[in-house]
Every structure is written in structure tokens, then in C-alpha cells.
């Protein structure tokens, strides 16, 4: 089953978000995307659900349980939001920072990501804790690791694995430049920022 929730750039690319609040580079990318999408693409993106979406034992969120565009970066951000989760496991994005948070009912802990020489990091889900998991970003990581970041979750085993995967960065950068997008969008891929 494929489930997708919309993000702020999705909304911007189809006119559902005011571009006035976007920085000039993000605004240029959103306007470029608006011009590139087919009418079918626009219809698909316009109809993406806001989230959170409840699944079989977990939720999918873009920003936070309360605001689809809220950034959860620090444990203090997450601490205020765990009580709003109807499930003990939620997957969120928006920050493009792989990792997340664990609430063990006495404190909030930060979940790391695979190290620079590692391609994966496993995490067993403890039924006595609550989790907010950020899979990272395939195309615009912002955690100083240029590799694509994602998570696979085994619902039966209650185990998830964070992955980092190298890809042909130079080809991606060249496509960005050839599209006439701001050069910083290509340059930042190599930095993971």
C-alpha cells in the first residue's frame, strides 16, 4: 500500500501555499515546478492528504501532529507533541533530517542516523515507548550527509532500519543546472544541507 501526505513544497508547486513566505531560492524552485507539472500531476498533488494519516498502528505526518508545516528538530520540540499522538509510532518529515525521538515516559531521547561509513542503522521498537521517526530525505538531505536517506519499517517484527545510499550526485546536480534552477540547489546536494 502506498500512502503519501503533502508537504509545503507540494502545496507551493500547485498554488495551495502562498509563495510570499518562501525564500527566493525555494520560490524559484516552486515556480519552476508549477511550469513543469502536467495537469494530471497537478491534480494528483492537489489531492494529496494533509495528514496526519493513521495506518495500522502508526501515523504519517509531514511536520508535527498539530501543524503540517511545524519543524521538529530538537527533543524539546518533540516533548510537547508526543501527547497528541494517538499511536506510539509516527513518521514525519519536513526537516529533511534523518533520525527522530523516543519518549520512554520519563524523558525524550534523540535517535541518531547511520554514521558516515555506515549504510544502515537498525532500531527495535519497544512497545513501552513512543517514537517519532524521520526517514530523512532522498533528494534534499539537511543533516550534513549527501547520501539519500530513507527508512524501512517491518510492522510484524516491530523493527525499522534507517538507510543511507550514495547516488550519482553529479548527474543530479547537472540536471538542476540544466533546468535553469538556482545554482545553490545543486551545490547544497554535495553538502547535505
Buried (B, 14 or more C-beta within 10 A) or exposed (E): EEEBBBBBBBBBBBEBBEBEEBEEBBBBBBBBBBEEBEEEEBEBBBEBEEBBBEBEEBBBBBBBBEEBEBEBEEBEBBBEBBEEBEBBBBBBBBBBBBBBBBBEEEEBBEBEBBEEEEEEBEBEBEEEBBBBBBBBBEEBBBBEBBBBBBBEBEEEEBEBBBBBEEEEBEEBBEEBBEEEBBEEBBEBBEEBB
